Amino acid sequence: MIKLIKSTFYKEKDTKRKLSAFINKTKQLSFGKECNKFEHSFAKWQGRSHAILVNSGSSANLAVVQSLLNLNLVKKGDLVGFSSITWSTNVMPLIQLGLKPISIDIELDTLNVSSKNLLRVLKKSNLKLLFITNLLGFCDDLDKIAEICKKKNIILVEDNCEALGSMYKGKKLGNYGLASTFSFYVGHHLSTIEGGAICSDNTELSKMLKIVRAHGWDRNLTTTEQGNLRQSHNVSTSFYSRYTFYDLGYNLRPTEIQGYIGNLQLRHLDKIVNIRNTNYDRLASKLYRLTDKYHPIKSHHLDILSNFAFPLICKNNTIRKKVINSCNNKIEIRPIVGGNIIEQPFFKKYVTSPHVTLPNATIVNNLGLYIPNNPELSEREVNQMINIFV
């Protein structure tokens, strides 16, 4: 069977050997120099000023929403737009922290929110925050979306967990908003087994993210930042400062194991991105021509498509059933992420909102699936998938 994920890490044997040696010799496995090194290196790779490493991509989403609340950039009760096709833990922090989620339909040919659909929602809803998902490595007209958000004073945050390395109009996805979140879970572009990060150019937000990550205390701030914070709260002695909690937070800290693995995997990231882009091009050139079977997804507007997995949106349920049956014991497949989130049980339980029509999200939910695109696919396996789906 062609698996969605072949290995825990890229170059797994070498990574495990080096990780074993690291664990045996290191004196500290809690947050330390390897995590700090990864934060610096990943921020540089992404092209951002700051990267804050956390224990998962879901924690990254939670941390950024909590930090925006702590900084009074958003308030409880504010309306927050989100991509209708996304992952559960993009929306759950909004509900958990007292914000009001507003679903925005996607475009069928990009699987992502467009400026047109955003403007349609803004006619009815005064959004304070847009939490957009760069689904499966794609985006729509993200530059226009960013312009609208800037003009209307809407904070833009990108979930870039499935688009690490994708580039649009000369800029990496994840660099269009105030902040962006990333996942380093097994099977994502870069694996630290579990792990995630938030990137931003905003120093105050980055400082708050470090506070939120670690119980609300100042342990991971610079000496100057600690001094200023302690002085403003009249914390005069180092005895009490170690257990002073300045704002709402959690324990979202990663370990040195995650930091070390991340540093090893970063060496391969450019190659991983290029392979995913190449795999996508080969699959798309054959399968998206079959317009009687599948809705084509466009990617010509992207400079680089670091495709997380290859999507197929079938034209009808008969085709979808046939495709699923053809994959049995041959190819591992999944639904398109979390599908139409407003149809998920948790959303129906906790969100009471007027009925909204999301026609494209409904099509993707009912007729979509994705197939493997990982950097260890062989040429034979790519051809095998093409032969099965044509």
Summary of the structure (lengths in Angstrom):
residues: 390
radius of gyration: 21.3
end to end distance: 18.2
largest distance: 71.7
contacts: 1350
relative contact order: 0.17
helix: 43%
strand: 16%
